[in-house]
């Protein structure tokens, strides 16, 4: 079934769908030895290599490496239990449904750029009868001050750390605690969209001396993804109290997510977690150095600045066509892959690209990154 294109920003010419395929770009990218983003190009042999040959298999999610992964996620997040889901869309909708049923409420508050609102065809509404309450400006991070403008009973508050659509912004620890306290004071559950929460930890460690378990302790439930910042094949987990996780297991079955064999995804996730979680601090420091190096580059703006996670958005003063042509030129001349296209097109000559920092990015020095991004922006 075709995927609908993401809505363009006001005044935008529209960017290609993030799920579209461009055969020419993929051919050029496959010929590159290096990439500026994340773990680099996803290739089958590398992903299959994250599955140890002695992996213990599961049956319908029971036993084997699936339960090993669930136990490890629960432990590092400081929760009683965790449950593996094949997709984050399924995981978060099911979690919000459980919170709503337990409180006999239907409203869920979230930032206007929330993934459930922007990328999931409003499944929370169509499948579960919930309704969203967008809070604050789409271009500003969620804050306790914005939440004070909400005056209706809520089933849950959903907080995303970091906020991907804003370039990886994070609230201060004090403001995050205030957001959680606001929700609890109104009888709402607090759920963390932690698709990239592992990438948020270095910021809180540096600014407030907090660990991953401290972040997890703030929330009733925590969702994490294994293929984004970690670079596993696919899959996710939700962690929380044991009785909540037991109820989530029923909804996983109802959603068709109790797959006969989940072990390939879980094994890859566990390998990626153990390899890359310890590197998040290094990724974060490299992101800071890159952002500093890019300051003053003609036609380039870093969002946010200073960066708050091992990711950032780069606003480039180019057309979509120029961005594509220059990406191909750099790939063919330097063997470096940059971007498939803009994250979002904000105008005829204003494209926003997402730069996530991972193993591949560590191989690009800040000065080389300045050169590459400068060529994308000005030719």
Secondary structure, 3 states (H helix, E strand, C coil): CCCCCCCCCCCCCCCCCCCCCCHHHHHHHHCCCEECCECCCCCHHHHHCCCCCCCCCCECCECHHHHHHHHHHHHHHCCCEEEEECCHHHHHHHHHHHHHHHHCCCEEEEECCCHHHHCCCCHHHHHHCCEEEEECCCCCCCCHHHHCCCCCCCCEEEEECCEHHHCCECCCHHHHHHHHHHHHCCCCEEEEEECCHHHCHHHHHHHHCCCHHHHHHCCCEEEEECCCCCCCCCCEEEEECHHHHHHHHHHHHHCCCCCCCCHHHHHHHHHHHHHHHHHHHHHHHHHHHHHHHHCCCCCEEEECCCCCCCEEEEEECCCHHHHHHHHHHHHHHHCEECCCCCCEEEECCEEEEEEEECHHHHCCCHHHHHHHHHHHHHC
